[in-house]
Amino acid sequence: MKPSGAKKWITTVVAWFVAGVMFFPIFWMLLSGFKTEIDAVATPPKLFFEPTLESYAAVEGRANYLQAAGNSVIVSLAGTLLALVLGVPAAYAMAFFPTKRTRGTLLWMLSTKMLPSVGVLVPIYLLCQNLRLLDSHVSLIVIYALMNLPIVVWLLYSFFRDIPQQILEAGRIDGASVGQELKLLLVPLTLPGIASTALLSIILCWNEAFWSLNLTTSDAAPLTMFIASFSAPEGLFWAKLSAASTLAIAPILVFGWMSQRQLVQGLTFGAVK
C-alpha cells in the first residue's frame, strides 16, 4: 500500500527536522570558527557577525597541525588494516567451521565493548610505559585495532554467513587451500561488506579521543589531541577550538560523504536474496 500524500509529507518534514537537529552542532561549530573569541562567547549567541579567518590562521600556523593530521591518517589506516588481518580469519573460522561455543564467543567479544575504557586505563598505560610505547604509533595502532576488532568480526561474520558454503566446497574439491579460499573466493565475493567494515573502522579510529589523550603527548598525537591542546588554564578558546575541530573532522566528513553509497551498500550486503 502506497503512503498517502499527507503521511508522506509528514514523514519528510520529520526526517528533515531530525537531520537538522543532528547537523546543528556541526553548523554552529563551523559558524564559531569564523568568529572572534569575543563573538564566540557572546551572550546571547551571535548569529550575525563580521566573519574573520584569524582563528583558522592561528590553527594552521601551529607547527604540529600537519603532524597531527599525518598521525591520524597513519593510526587510522594501520589500525583498520590490523583489525582486518585479525578479523577476517576469525570471522571465516566462526562462519564456516562453527562449534557449540561460537555464539558464546561472539557475544563475549561484543560484551567487551560495554567495558568503560577508563576501567583498563591503568594496566594498559603501565604496559605501554614498560614497553616504552608511550607517545608512539604502535601503541595507538594496536589499541585501535583491538578496540574495533569485536565490531569488525561481527560484521564480517554476518557477511560471510550469507555466502553459500557450496561455493567454498567446490573450491576445496578443485584443490584450493584455506588461503586460496580466502583470497580467490571469499574476499572477492564479500568485498562490499569488507570495504564497508573498513570504512566504519577508519571513522571510529579517526574519532577516538580517550586513548590518544592518555597515551600520547606530541610525537604520535593525532588530531583529537591537537584539538584538546586549545584548552588552557585560563579557559577555552572557543573560536580557535571550533576552527581546529572543523579542520579535524573535515577530511573524515568529506570521506564519509563520498563513500556513503559504498558504506550503505556494504552494510546491507546480503539483506535481499
Sequence and secondary structure as in RCSB ss.txt:
>XXXX:A:sequence
MKPSGAKKWITTVVAWFVAGVMFFPIFWMLLSGFKTEIDAVATPPKLFFEPTLESYAAVEGRANYLQAAGNSVIV
SLAGTLLALVLGVPAAYAMAFFPTKRTRGTLLWMLSTKMLPSVGVLVPIYLLCQNLRLLDSHVSLIVIYALMNLP
IVVWLLYSFFRDIPQQILEAGRIDGASVGQELKLLLVPLTLPGIASTALLSIILCWNEAFWSLNLTTSDAAPLTM
FIASFSAPEGLFWAKLSAASTLAIAPILVFGWMSQRQLVQGLTFGAVK
>XXXX:A:secstr
    HHHHHHHHHHHHHHHHHHHHHHHHHHHHTTS HHHHT SS  SS     HHHHHHHTSTTHHHHHHHHHHH
HHHHHHHHHHHHHHHHHHHHHS  TTHHHHHHHHHHGGGS GGGGHHHHHHHHHHTT TTSHHHHHHHHHHHHHH
HHHHHHHHHHHTS HHHHHHHHHTT  HHHIIIIIIHHHTHHHHHHHHHHHHHHHHH  HHHHHH SSTT  HHH
HHHTTEETTEE HHHHHHHHHHHHHHHHHHHHHHHHHHHHHHTTTS  
